[in-house]
Amino acid sequence: MAFVSSAALLLLLAAAPDAGQPPAGLRCLTRYYTGELAHRPEGGWGYLLDGGTFIPWRAGPPSPRGDAGAPGDEDDDPPGVDLESIYRVPYVAGPIVPVDSSDAGTIEDPGRVRVEQLFLATYGASRTDVFDRLVKVRFFGLRYPFHELAAEPLRRVVARLEPQVLETPALKPFLTNIGGTFIWRKIARSKNLSTHAFGIAIDLNVHYWRWTRRGEPLRWQNKIPQAIVDAFEAEGFIWGGRWVHYDTMHFEYRPELLDPSCREGTAATMDGGVPAR
Ligand SMILES: [Zn+2]
């Protein structure tokens, strides 16, 4: 990973004395998402998308006009969503830790804040746009469509796992009968598109998916082995097994959440943050 050296940063600062230093998490987005850093006198630092849409790093107070969408859609972006909120809940990679479901409703899932405009700008703004950029990635015997921008990381996951599967054949069943990759759909009970719609998510063998039945209290369960979680996280994929509303077969490409340089100076780093890997 390339780092902006302190010296380079000082040069940046010298070039823009009024704007100050762009937050590390914002600067880091340029590595993974289409758009560029921008500074607005009234909006501060933010991200400028093709077409001129400006997404602020830190949103101001909510609009007095109250132009929020319909209430009650739990996975929808809150009004005035900003880029800083992507990092608000640190994603902690490493050893699998059971998620305490009794915290449901009080804690937030790492990575669940997705600024959809970034995905639309980067991966494609329509089903056809995304579809045209899908490539086939060989994944343990079959080839699956995946977005060209996330295909190489997925191939690297396979390269990490192949020798381990030879050594530990018990890993193989998790990696076959794959649940799916690309499908143009919205998140259940939400207006927002699933990361599967952008071709950057993969569901492993559905057989190992466990969900609490309707009416039963939510209880975290997992069968996905540590080695598989490690291989995906090492290549920039977050795991749905770290969510209260868990989805243990789900991995999605969110490199900004796993790149240590995205967290310099953020609350996550001050708390100890995510181990560099
Ligand atoms: Zn999924």
Residues whose N, C-alpha, C, O or C-beta is under 5 A from the ligand:
A	BS01	ZN	A201 I202 D203 H250
